C-alpha cells in the first residue's frame, strides 16, 4: 500500500518543483500513511498548516476535492483503491513531539540551511521528528537508502553535510552536534578516534533486506 501511495503522490507532483524534494516528501508521507492512530501531520512533525502548504506546493491535485476535516490517510488509501479504518478522528492534527529536543534538532538543521526554500523548514521538522524513531534515521523517515537522506541534507543543510566529513551515522551526528553545542559530555572518550563506541557511531548505516516500498507494499 505504501508503494501505491508513493506512486500516486508522484503522479500528482507539480513538475516545476524539484523532483528530489517531491520524491523525499512522497516517501515520508507514504511511510506515515499507515499509522492508524495518529494524524499524518502529527507523525511527520508538521503543523496542519505546514502539511497543507507542503502538499499544495508539491502535490497540488491532492488537496483538491478534499474537505478540511477528511483524514489525509483515508484520502490517500481511498485514492489507490484501499480501505483504511483510521482512528485519528480526521484532520491533520497538531504536530507531536513539541519537545525541547525536537526544537533543538530543528534549530540545528535550520542554522545550517541553504536559505533557498520553504522545503528546508518542512524537511527540518520531518527529520527532527524522525530522530525519535528506533531505526537508522533514513529508515525512520521511510526512505529507501541512506543516500536519500544524505542528499536531502546536502541540498537543504549544506553546512551540516560538510561538517559530517567522517560520514558519521546521521542520527548520531545530529545528537553529537547538540551535545557539543551544550558542552555536554555524553561521549565516553575524549575523541572519536580512541572511543570504544566508534563502530556504533560510524559503522555502516545500511540494513540488509530493507526495502521499504516493496517490503510493505
Ligand atoms: S565515536 Fe565515541 S566520542 Fe565519537 S561521537 Fe561516538 S560516542 Fe562520541
py3Dmol code that shows the C-alpha trace and the ligand (Angstrom):
import py3Dmol

protein = """\
ATOM      1  CA  UNK A   1       0.000   0.000   0.000  1.00  0.00           C
ATOM      2  CA  UNK A   2       2.852   2.370   0.773  1.00  0.00           C
ATOM      3  CA  UNK A   3       4.288   1.814  -2.673  1.00  0.00           C
ATOM      4  CA  UNK A   4       0.896   2.546  -4.232  1.00  0.00           C
ATOM      5  CA  UNK A   5       0.517   5.759  -2.226  1.00  0.00           C
ATOM      6  CA  UNK A   6       4.035   6.833  -3.135  1.00  0.00           C
ATOM      7  CA  UNK A   7       3.349   6.211  -6.823  1.00  0.00           C
ATOM      8  CA  UNK A   8       0.036   8.050  -6.564  1.00  0.00           C
ATOM      9  CA  UNK A   9       1.639  11.071  -4.940  1.00  0.00           C
ATOM     10  CA  UNK A  10       4.385  11.186  -7.548  1.00  0.00           C
ATOM     11  CA  UNK A  11       1.775  11.030 -10.298  1.00  0.00           C
ATOM     12  CA  UNK A  12       0.321  14.255  -8.865  1.00  0.00           C
ATOM     13  CA  UNK A  13       3.579  16.094  -8.400  1.00  0.00           C
ATOM     14  CA  UNK A  14       3.978  19.641  -9.606  1.00  0.00           C
ATOM     15  CA  UNK A  15       6.577  19.267 -12.303  1.00  0.00           C
ATOM     16  CA  UNK A  16       8.026  22.726 -11.797  1.00  0.00           C
ATOM     17  CA  UNK A  17       9.162  21.726  -8.302  1.00  0.00           C
ATOM     18  CA  UNK A  18      12.394  19.845  -7.658  1.00  0.00           C
ATOM     19  CA  UNK A  19      11.982  16.139  -8.351  1.00  0.00           C
ATOM     20  CA  UNK A  20      14.291  15.138  -5.490  1.00  0.00           C
ATOM     21  CA  UNK A  21      12.206  17.112  -2.975  1.00  0.00           C
ATOM     22  CA  UNK A  22       8.938  15.710  -4.306  1.00  0.00           C
ATOM     23  CA  UNK A  23      10.378  12.210  -4.020  1.00  0.00           C
ATOM     24  CA  UNK A  24      11.603  12.825  -0.458  1.00  0.00           C
ATOM     25  CA  UNK A  25       8.250  14.171   0.698  1.00  0.00           C
ATOM     26  CA  UNK A  26       6.286  11.450  -1.128  1.00  0.00           C
ATOM     27  CA  UNK A  27       8.381   8.775   0.602  1.00  0.00           C
ATOM     28  CA  UNK A  28       7.914  10.402   4.026  1.00  0.00           C
ATOM     29  CA  UNK A  29       4.165  10.897   3.587  1.00  0.00           C
ATOM     30  CA  UNK A  30       3.551   7.380   2.244  1.00  0.00           C
ATOM     31  CA  UNK A  31       5.621   5.963   5.121  1.00  0.00           C
ATOM     32  CA  UNK A  32       3.355   7.674   7.663  1.00  0.00           C
ATOM     33  CA  UNK A  33       0.130   6.972   5.820  1.00  0.00           C
ATOM     34  CA  UNK A  34      -0.494   3.650   7.544  1.00  0.00           C
ATOM     35  CA  UNK A  35      -0.380   4.861  11.136  1.00  0.00           C
ATOM     36  CA  UNK A  36      -3.898   4.105  12.340  1.00  0.00           C
ATOM     37  CA  UNK A  37      -3.981   6.222  15.482  1.00  0.00           C
ATOM     38  CA  UNK A  38      -2.113   9.431  14.743  1.00  0.00           C
ATOM     39  CA  UNK A  39      -2.831  12.128  12.162  1.00  0.00           C
ATOM     40  CA  UNK A  40      -0.307  12.188   9.374  1.00  0.00           C
ATOM     41  CA  UNK A  41       0.841  15.730  10.149  1.00  0.00           C
ATOM     42  CA  UNK A  42       1.489  14.717  13.713  1.00  0.00           C
ATOM     43  CA  UNK A  43       3.622  11.715  12.830  1.00  0.00           C
ATOM     44  CA  UNK A  44       5.563  13.756  10.299  1.00  0.00           C
ATOM     45  CA  UNK A  45       6.148  16.519  12.850  1.00  0.00           C
ATOM     46  CA  UNK A  46       4.298  19.134  10.809  1.00  0.00           C
ATOM     47  CA  UNK A  47       1.606  21.517  11.991  1.00  0.00           C
ATOM     48  CA  UNK A  48      -1.618  21.280   9.928  1.00  0.00           C
ATOM     49  CA  UNK A  49      -0.850  24.469   8.031  1.00  0.00           C
ATOM     50  CA  UNK A  50       2.663  23.240   7.248  1.00  0.00           C
ATOM     51  CA  UNK A  51       1.381  19.921   5.922  1.00  0.00           C
ATOM     52  CA  UNK A  52      -1.235  21.695   3.856  1.00  0.00           C
ATOM     53  CA  UNK A  53       1.345  24.090   2.399  1.00  0.00           C
ATOM     54  CA  UNK A  54       3.743  21.241   1.609  1.00  0.00           C
ATOM     55  CA  UNK A  55       1.139  19.122  -0.135  1.00  0.00           C
ATOM     56  CA  UNK A  56      -0.280  22.099  -2.024  1.00  0.00           C
ATOM     57  CA  UNK A  57       3.149  23.026  -3.285  1.00  0.00           C
ATOM     58  CA  UNK A  58       4.367  19.578  -4.321  1.00  0.00           C
ATOM     59  CA  UNK A  59       1.158  17.606  -4.958  1.00  0.00           C
ATOM     60  CA  UNK A  60      -1.459  20.283  -5.681  1.00  0.00           C
ATOM     61  CA  UNK A  61      -4.161  17.975  -7.049  1.00  0.00           C
ATOM     62  CA  UNK A  62      -4.158  16.015  -3.815  1.00  0.00           C
ATOM     63  CA  UNK A  63      -5.665  18.965  -1.983  1.00  0.00           C
ATOM     64  CA  UNK A  64      -8.492  19.403  -4.469  1.00  0.00           C
ATOM     65  CA  UNK A  65     -11.867  17.951  -3.586  1.00  0.00           C
ATOM     66  CA  UNK A  66     -10.855  17.258  -0.030  1.00  0.00           C
ATOM     67  CA  UNK A  67     -12.687  18.691   2.933  1.00  0.00           C
ATOM     68  CA  UNK A  68     -10.616  20.180   5.719  1.00  0.00           C
ATOM     69  CA  UNK A  69     -11.803  17.547   8.165  1.00  0.00           C
ATOM     70  CA  UNK A  70     -11.206  14.490   5.994  1.00  0.00           C
ATOM     71  CA  UNK A  71      -8.310  12.408   7.219  1.00  0.00           C
ATOM     72  CA  UNK A  72      -5.460  12.642   4.727  1.00  0.00           C
ATOM     73  CA  UNK A  73      -4.643   8.968   5.251  1.00  0.00           C
ATOM     74  CA  UNK A  74      -8.175   7.949   4.321  1.00  0.00           C
ATOM     75  CA  UNK A  75      -7.941  10.201   1.283  1.00  0.00           C
ATOM     76  CA  UNK A  76      -4.683   8.562   0.178  1.00  0.00           C
ATOM     77  CA  UNK A  77      -5.799   4.985   0.762  1.00  0.00           C
ATOM     78  CA  UNK A  78      -9.113   5.577  -0.983  1.00  0.00           C
ATOM     79  CA  UNK A  79      -7.354   7.138  -3.956  1.00  0.00           C
ATOM     80  CA  UNK A  80      -5.321   3.962  -4.518  1.00  0.00           C
ATOM     81  CA  UNK A  81      -8.278   1.631  -4.041  1.00  0.00           C
ATOM     82  CA  UNK A  82      -7.688   0.700  -0.417  1.00  0.00           C
ATOM     83  CA  UNK A  83      -9.833   0.766   2.681  1.00  0.00           C
ATOM     84  CA  UNK A  84      -8.336   2.411   5.727  1.00  0.00           C
ATOM     85  CA  UNK A  85     -10.047   2.257   9.085  1.00  0.00           C
ATOM     86  CA  UNK A  86      -8.455   5.256  10.708  1.00  0.00           C
ATOM     87  CA  UNK A  87      -8.828   6.066  14.381  1.00  0.00           C
ATOM     88  CA  UNK A  88      -7.304   9.522  14.367  1.00  0.00           C
ATOM     89  CA  UNK A  89     -10.685  11.294  14.078  1.00  0.00           C
ATOM     90  CA  UNK A  90      -9.907  13.249  10.931  1.00  0.00           C
ATOM     91  CA  UNK A  91      -7.980  16.394  10.225  1.00  0.00           C
ATOM     92  CA  UNK A  92      -4.233  16.603  10.246  1.00  0.00           C
ATOM     93  CA  UNK A  93      -3.760  17.140  13.954  1.00  0.00           C
ATOM     94  CA  UNK A  94      -1.145  19.027  15.835  1.00  0.00           C
ATOM     95  CA  UNK A  95       2.466  18.129  15.382  1.00  0.00           C
ATOM     96  CA  UNK A  96       3.519  15.951  18.262  1.00  0.00           C
ATOM     97  CA  UNK A  97       6.845  15.945  19.983  1.00  0.00           C
ATOM     98  CA  UNK A  98       6.884  19.663  20.528  1.00  0.00           C
ATOM     99  CA  UNK A  99       9.652  18.974  22.920  1.00  0.00           C
ATOM    100  CA  UNK A 100      12.768  20.940  23.603  1.00  0.00           C
ATOM    101  CA  UNK A 101      14.754  18.152  21.985  1.00  0.00           C
ATOM    102  CA  UNK A 102      12.702  18.341  18.814  1.00  0.00           C
ATOM    103  CA  UNK A 103      13.059  22.131  18.758  1.00  0.00           C
ATOM    104  CA  UNK A 104      16.811  21.891  19.276  1.00  0.00           C
ATOM    105  CA  UNK A 105      17.154  19.423  16.414  1.00  0.00           C
ATOM    106  CA  UNK A 106      15.121  21.655  14.106  1.00  0.00           C
ATOM    107  CA  UNK A 107      17.153  24.690  15.095  1.00  0.00           C
ATOM    108  CA  UNK A 108      20.385  22.800  14.467  1.00  0.00           C
ATOM    109  CA  UNK A 109      19.238  21.913  10.970  1.00  0.00           C
ATOM    110  CA  UNK A 110      17.897  25.375  10.179  1.00  0.00           C
ATOM    111  CA  UNK A 111      21.041  27.062  11.477  1.00  0.00           C
ATOM    112  CA  UNK A 112      22.762  25.272   8.586  1.00  0.00           C
ATOM    113  CA  UNK A 113      20.082  25.770   5.947  1.00  0.00           C
ATOM    114  CA  UNK A 114      20.751  26.824   2.406  1.00  0.00           C
ATOM    115  CA  UNK A 115      18.142  29.562   2.733  1.00  0.00           C
ATOM    116  CA  UNK A 116      16.568  28.904  -0.629  1.00  0.00           C
ATOM    117  CA  UNK A 117      13.237  27.267   0.015  1.00  0.00           C
ATOM    118  CA  UNK A 118      10.431  26.566   2.472  1.00  0.00           C
ATOM    119  CA  UNK A 119      11.232  22.924   1.819  1.00  0.00           C
ATOM    120  CA  UNK A 120      14.091  23.394   4.275  1.00  0.00           C
ATOM    121  CA  UNK A 121      11.676  24.148   7.129  1.00  0.00           C
ATOM    122  CA  UNK A 122       9.438  21.205   6.298  1.00  0.00           C
ATOM    123  CA  UNK A 123      12.429  18.898   5.912  1.00  0.00           C
ATOM    124  CA  UNK A 124      13.895  20.077   9.224  1.00  0.00           C
ATOM    125  CA  UNK A 125      10.627  19.374  11.058  1.00  0.00           C
ATOM    126  CA  UNK A 126      10.255  15.941   9.458  1.00  0.00           C
ATOM    127  CA  UNK A 127      13.880  14.943  10.053  1.00  0.00           C
ATOM    128  CA  UNK A 128      13.872  16.188  13.665  1.00  0.00           C
ATOM    129  CA  UNK A 129      10.705  14.219  14.438  1.00  0.00           C
ATOM    130  CA  UNK A 130      12.024  11.072  12.763  1.00  0.00           C
ATOM    131  CA  UNK A 131      15.043  11.225  15.092  1.00  0.00           C
ATOM    132  CA  UNK A 132      12.713   9.844  17.772  1.00  0.00           C
ATOM    133  CA  UNK A 133      12.356   6.563  15.886  1.00  0.00           C
ATOM    134  CA  UNK A 134      14.236   3.388  16.720  1.00  0.00           C
ATOM    135  CA  UNK A 135      15.987   2.652  13.440  1.00  0.00           C
ATOM    136  CA  UNK A 136      18.543   4.405  11.317  1.00  0.00           C
ATOM    137  CA  UNK A 137      17.302   7.897  10.540  1.00  0.00           C
ATOM    138  CA  UNK A 138      16.787   7.163   6.852  1.00  0.00           C
ATOM    139  CA  UNK A 139      14.633   4.185   7.807  1.00  0.00           C
ATOM    140  CA  UNK A 140      12.605   6.194  10.327  1.00  0.00           C
ATOM    141  CA  UNK A 141      11.906   8.663   7.527  1.00  0.00           C
ATOM    142  CA  UNK A 142      10.717   5.920   5.188  1.00  0.00           C
ATOM    143  CA  UNK A 143      13.490   6.442   2.642  1.00  0.00           C
ATOM    144  CA  UNK A 144      14.859   3.639   0.526  1.00  0.00           C
ATOM    145  CA  UNK A 145      18.538   4.070   1.383  1.00  0.00           C
ATOM    146  CA  UNK A 146      20.907   6.229   3.421  1.00  0.00           C
ATOM    147  CA  UNK A 147      21.986   8.158   0.346  1.00  0.00           C
ATOM    148  CA  UNK A 148      18.460   9.580   0.058  1.00  0.00           C
ATOM    149  CA  UNK A 149      18.940  11.246   3.425  1.00  0.00           C
ATOM    150  CA  UNK A 150      22.486  12.378   2.709  1.00  0.00           C
ATOM    151  CA  UNK A 151      21.237  14.023  -0.480  1.00  0.00           C
ATOM    152  CA  UNK A 152      18.442  15.889   1.346  1.00  0.00           C
ATOM    153  CA  UNK A 153      20.846  17.154   3.996  1.00  0.00           C
ATOM    154  CA  UNK A 154      23.385  18.175   1.351  1.00  0.00           C
ATOM    155  CA  UNK A 155      20.717  20.052  -0.603  1.00  0.00           C
ATOM    156  CA  UNK A 156      18.956  21.820   2.246  1.00  0.00           C
ATOM    157  CA  UNK A 157      21.510  21.920   5.072  1.00  0.00           C
ATOM    158  CA  UNK A 158      24.800  22.023   3.170  1.00  0.00           C
ATOM    159  CA  UNK A 159      26.991  23.245   6.030  1.00  0.00           C
ATOM    160  CA  UNK A 160      25.833  20.371   8.188  1.00  0.00           C
ATOM    161  CA  UNK A 161      26.613  17.937   5.403  1.00  0.00           C
ATOM    162  CA  UNK A 162      30.104  19.416   5.150  1.00  0.00           C
ATOM    163  CA  UNK A 163      30.610  19.064   8.895  1.00  0.00           C
ATOM    164  CA  UNK A 164      29.913  15.338   8.714  1.00  0.00           C
ATOM    165  CA  UNK A 165      33.120  14.770   6.806  1.00  0.00           C
ATOM    166  CA  UNK A 166      33.686  11.488   8.663  1.00  0.00           C
ATOM    167  CA  UNK A 167      30.397  10.118   7.376  1.00  0.00           C
ATOM    168  CA  UNK A 168      29.062   9.546  10.863  1.00  0.00           C
ATOM    169  CA  UNK A 169      25.622   7.952  11.134  1.00  0.00           C
ATOM    170  CA  UNK A 170      23.192  10.811  10.689  1.00  0.00           C
ATOM    171  CA  UNK A 171      21.193  10.425  13.870  1.00  0.00           C
ATOM    172  CA  UNK A 172      24.358  10.078  15.924  1.00  0.00           C
ATOM    173  CA  UNK A 173      25.855  13.045  14.135  1.00  0.00           C
ATOM    174  CA  UNK A 174      22.897  15.328  14.829  1.00  0.00           C
ATOM    175  CA  UNK A 175      22.801  14.430  18.509  1.00  0.00           C
ATOM    176  CA  UNK A 176      26.553  14.839  18.809  1.00  0.00           C
ATOM    177  CA  UNK A 177      26.188  18.386  17.464  1.00  0.00           C
ATOM    178  CA  UNK A 178      23.624  19.137  20.169  1.00  0.00           C
ATOM    179  CA  UNK A 179      25.901  17.711  22.847  1.00  0.00           C
ATOM    180  CA  UNK A 180      28.845  19.706  21.531  1.00  0.00           C
ATOM    181  CA  UNK A 181      26.787  22.905  21.443  1.00  0.00           C
ATOM    182  CA  UNK A 182      25.659  22.408  25.014  1.00  0.00           C
ATOM    183  CA  UNK A 183      29.143  21.340  26.079  1.00  0.00           C
ATOM    184  CA  UNK A 184      27.604  18.153  27.437  1.00  0.00           C
ATOM    185  CA  UNK A 185      29.889  15.145  27.556  1.00  0.00           C
ATOM    186  CA  UNK A 186      27.723  12.169  26.716  1.00  0.00           C
ATOM    187  CA  UNK A 187      30.532  10.501  24.853  1.00  0.00           C
ATOM    188  CA  UNK A 188      32.786   8.290  26.901  1.00  0.00           C
ATOM    189  CA  UNK A 189      36.034   9.121  25.152  1.00  0.00           C
ATOM    190  CA  UNK A 190      37.961  12.367  24.637  1.00  0.00           C
ATOM    191  CA  UNK A 191      37.625  11.966  20.888  1.00  0.00           C
ATOM    192  CA  UNK A 192      36.184   9.580  18.357  1.00  0.00           C
ATOM    193  CA  UNK A 193      39.467   8.013  17.301  1.00  0.00           C
ATOM    194  CA  UNK A 194      40.031   6.433  20.718  1.00  0.00           C
ATOM    195  CA  UNK A 195      36.425   5.659  21.515  1.00  0.00           C
ATOM    196  CA  UNK A 196      35.180   2.129  22.109  1.00  0.00           C
ATOM    197  CA  UNK A 197      31.852   3.149  20.600  1.00  0.00           C
ATOM    198  CA  UNK A 198      33.384   4.158  17.294  1.00  0.00           C
ATOM    199  CA  UNK A 199      31.638   1.392  15.350  1.00  0.00           C
ATOM    200  CA  UNK A 200      28.263   2.408  16.766  1.00  0.00           C
ATOM    201  CA  UNK A 201      28.673   5.967  15.537  1.00  0.00           C
ATOM    202  CA  UNK A 202      30.484   5.401  12.262  1.00  0.00           C
ATOM    203  CA  UNK A 203      29.688   1.846  11.204  1.00  0.00           C
ATOM    204  CA  UNK A 204      27.809   1.147   8.009  1.00  0.00           C
ATOM    205  CA  UNK A 205      24.337   2.608   8.092  1.00  0.00           C
ATOM    206  CA  UNK A 206      22.753   0.020   5.916  1.00  0.00           C
ATOM    207  CA  UNK A 207      20.147  -2.592   6.611  1.00  0.00           C
ATOM    208  CA  UNK A 208      20.213  -5.844   4.757  1.00  0.00           C
ATOM    209  CA  UNK A 209      16.810  -6.746   3.436  1.00  0.00           C
ATOM    210  CA  UNK A 210      15.452  -3.240   3.928  1.00  0.00           C
ATOM    211  CA  UNK A 211      13.314  -2.307   1.004  1.00  0.00           C
ATOM    212  CA  UNK A 212      10.530  -0.220   2.364  1.00  0.00           C
ATOM    213  CA  UNK A 213       8.363   0.183  -0.689  1.00  0.00           C
ATOM    214  CA  UNK A 214       8.430  -3.423  -1.777  1.00  0.00           C
ATOM    215  CA  UNK A 215       8.505  -4.902   1.727  1.00  0.00           C
ATOM    216  CA  UNK A 216       5.450  -3.044   2.888  1.00  0.00           C
ATOM    217  CA  UNK A 217       3.754  -2.520  -0.435  1.00  0.00           C
TER     218      UNK A 217
END
"""
ligand_1 = """\
8
LIG
S 32.673 7.672 18.472
Fe 32.641 7.930 20.719
S 33.420 10.004 21.058
Fe 32.806 9.876 18.895
S 30.676 10.595 18.847
Fe 30.602 8.371 19.044
S 30.439 8.016 21.278
Fe 31.146 10.135 20.994
"""
view = py3Dmol.view(width=600, height=400)
view.addModel(protein, "pdb")
view.setStyle({"model": 0}, {"cartoon": {"style": "trace"}})
view.addModel(ligand_1, "xyz")
view.setStyle({"model": 1}, {"stick": {}})
view.zoomTo()
view.show()
